[in-house]
Amino acid sequence: MMVFGGIGVAFGILDIRIFQADESGDWMVSHLQRMIGAFIATVSAVSAVNLTPMLGIAAWLWPTALGVPLIYYWSNKYSTSSTR
């Protein structure tokens, strides 16, 4: 618990520093990517526990298959860099 808490605090401090230093708004793209990634992880865990008897391995994979294109879409929509 302490290790994961420490990792979370470290990433939080890093995110605050990036947010304060970033004037372009790219922090929001990173934030959206992480938020959707956390959502994918949560849905995967719930699905794996509750739907594995019915769906088998698909219960583990469907949240990623739906979530990754969403991350790609939001990243392209809100990215301010010229490498779109």
C-alpha positions in Angstrom: 0.0 0.0 0.0 2.8 2.4 0.8 4.6 1.7 -2.4 1.6 2.3 -4.6 0.7 5.4 -2.5 4.3 6.7 -3.0 4.1 6.2 -6.7 0.8 8.0 -6.9 2.1 10.9 -4.9 5.3 11.1 -7.1 3.2 11.1 -10.3 0.9 13.8 -8.7 3.8 16.1 -7.9 5.2 15.5 -11.4 1.9 16.4 -13.0 1.5 19.6 -10.9 5.0 20.7 -12.1 4.2 20.0 -15.7 0.8 21.7 -15.4 2.4 24.9 -13.9 5.2 25.0 -16.5 3.0 24.2 -19.6 1.6 27.1 -21.4 0.4 25.2 -24.5 -2.3 23.2 -22.9 -0.7 19.8 -23.7 -1.1 18.8 -20.1 -4.8 18.3 -20.8 -4.1 15.7 -23.5 -1.9 13.8 -21.0 -4.5 14.1 -18.3 -7.2 12.7 -20.6 -5.0 9.8 -21.6 -4.4 8.9 -18.0 -8.0 9.3 -17.0 -9.2 7.1 -19.8 -6.4 4.6 -19.1 -7.6 4.4 -15.5 -11.2 3.9 -16.6 -10.0 1.1 -18.9 -8.2 -0.5 -16.0 -11.2 -0.3 -13.7 -13.7 -1.6 -16.2 -11.2 -4.4 -17.1 -11.0 -5.5 -13.4 -14.8 -5.5 -12.9 -15.3 -7.3 -16.2 -12.7 -9.9 -15.5 -14.2 -10.7 -12.1 -17.8 -10.7 -13.2 -17.9 -11.6 -16.9 -15.1 -14.2 -17.3 -17.4 -17.2 -16.9 -19.6 -15.9 -19.8 -17.0 -14.2 -22.1 -13.8 -16.0 -21.3 -10.7 -14.0 -22.3 -12.8 -11.4 -24.1 -13.9 -10.2 -20.6 -10.3 -9.0 -20.1 -9.8 -7.5 -23.6 -13.0 -5.7 -24.6 -12.4 -2.6 -22.4 -9.0 -2.1 -24.0 -10.4 -2.6 -27.5 -13.0 0.1 -26.9 -10.8 2.4 -24.8 -7.7 2.7 -26.9 -9.5 4.2 -29.9 -11.1 6.7 -27.5 -7.7 7.7 -26.2 -6.5 8.1 -29.8 -9.6 10.2 -30.7 -9.3 12.6 -27.7 -5.6 12.9 -28.1 -5.9 14.0 -31.7 -8.9 16.3 -31.0 -7.2 18.2 -28.2 -3.5 18.0 -29.2 -2.0 21.4 -29.9 1.2 20.1 -31.4 1.8 20.2 -35.1 2.5 16.5 -35.4 -1.2 15.5 -35.6 
